[in-house]
Structures are given as structure tokens and as C-alpha cells.
Amino acid sequence: TDEAEGSFTPDRAGVYTLAVDVQAKDGTRVTAQTEVVVSDPFELTAVSAPSAALVGEEVPFAAVAEGDLDGARYNYVWSRNGSWAAGEWGSTVQSTGSMTDEAE
């Protein structure tokens, strides 16, 4: 093509290499490239929760995130002693069948 610019729309985060080949009328070809870092529209930086609780006491926890979270969905996951055995873990998806739009 004789277009002096191109574009693409990334569908996931990552480091993309962009390259352009330019060929002159006499057949001389030159290639240049650069990298672009594509990020998700938000960043999840931590989980906020109390450091201790009592048996039978509800333990609230929340995502600590920033960026474009409009329409974001959350799956809150818990596990006891790091176990993924039946009865030792649960999640929003496991208990309700879907993620939630609640930020905490």
C-alpha cells in the first residue's frame, strides 16, 4: 500500500512489536521497528481486608484498583489454609454462578 500510516487494535495487554517496511521505487527496502506496551484499562494493586476475624464473623474484602472500572465485574475468592479442596474454598462465581459488579 502507499499509505504512510497504519494501525491495529490490540485485544489484550502485552508488549507489541510494530514494524514498517518501506520500499522505494528502485526496489530499495528499509525496515524499522519499535515496541508499544499495551495495558489493561485498569490496574488491580491490592486486596483490602482486615488482618484478623472471629469464627462466624463476616469478613469484608475489596479490590484496590484504579483506572477505568466502569462496568467492571469482580470474582471474590477465598481459600482456607491455601487449600483448593472441596469445602476449603469459595468464590462469588462458585456461590452465585456469576461475577458481581460490587466493588467490595
C-alpha positions in Angstrom: 0.0 0.0 0.0 1.1 3.6 -0.4 -0.4 4.7 2.9 2.1 6.5 5.2 0.5 5.1 8.3 -1.3 2.0 9.6 -3.0 0.9 12.8 -4.1 -2.1 14.7 -6.4 -2.6 17.7 -4.9 -4.9 20.4 -7.4 -7.2 22.1 -5.2 -8.0 25.1 -2.4 -6.5 27.2 1.2 -7.1 26.3 4.3 -5.8 24.6 3.8 -5.5 20.9 6.5 -5.0 18.3 5.5 -2.7 15.5 7.4 -2.8 12.2 7.2 -0.9 9.0 8.9 -2.0 5.7 9.4 0.9 3.2 10.3 0.1 -0.4 11.4 2.8 -2.7 10.5 2.8 -6.5 14.0 1.5 -7.2 13.3 -1.6 -5.0 15.4 -0.5 -2.0 13.8 -1.7 1.1 14.3 -0.5 4.7 12.7 -1.8 7.9 12.3 0.0 11.2 10.5 -1.2 14.4 9.5 -0.1 17.8 7.7 -1.6 20.8 4.5 -0.4 22.4 3.3 -1.5 25.8 -0.5 -2.1 25.8 -2.0 -2.1 29.3 -5.4 -3.1 30.6 -7.7 -0.1 31.2 -7.3 -0.6 35.0 -4.8 -1.8 37.5 -5.6 -4.1 40.4 -3.0 -3.2 43.0 -4.1 -5.0 46.2 -6.9 -6.5 48.2 -8.1 -4.7 51.2 -9.2 -6.8 54.2 -8.9 -6.9 58.0 -5.9 -8.8 59.4 -8.0 -10.9 61.8 -11.5 -12.1 62.3 -13.6 -14.4 64.5 -15.3 -17.7 63.5 -18.8 -16.9 62.3 -17.9 -13.2 61.7 -18.4 -11.8 58.2 -15.0 -10.8 56.7 -15.4 -8.0 54.1 -12.7 -7.6 51.4 -12.4 -5.3 48.5 -10.4 -4.8 45.3 -8.0 -1.9 45.4 -7.9 -0.8 41.8 -7.6 2.3 39.7 -8.3 3.3 36.1 -11.4 2.8 34.0 -13.6 0.4 36.2 -16.9 1.5 34.7 -18.8 -1.8 34.1 -16.1 -3.9 35.8 -17.1 -7.3 37.2 -15.5 -8.9 40.2 -15.0 -12.5 41.4 -14.1 -12.6 45.1 -12.3 -15.8 46.0 -11.4 -17.2 49.5 -9.5 -20.3 50.5 -8.7 -21.8 53.9 -5.1 -22.5 54.6 -4.3 -22.2 50.9 -6.3 -25.3 50.1 -8.3 -25.7 46.9 -10.0 -29.0 48.1 -13.8 -29.1 48.1 -15.3 -27.2 51.0 -12.0 -25.4 51.6 -12.6 -22.5 49.2 -15.3 -20.5 47.6 -15.9 -17.5 45.3 -18.6 -15.2 44.0 -18.8 -17.2 40.8 -19.0 -20.5 42.7 -21.8 -19.3 45.1 -23.9 -17.3 42.6 -22.9 -18.5 39.2 -21.6 -15.2 38.0 -19.3 -12.3 38.8 -20.6 -9.3 40.7 -20.5 -5.6 39.9 -20.0 -4.8 43.6 -16.6 -3.2 44.2 -16.4 -4.8 47.7 
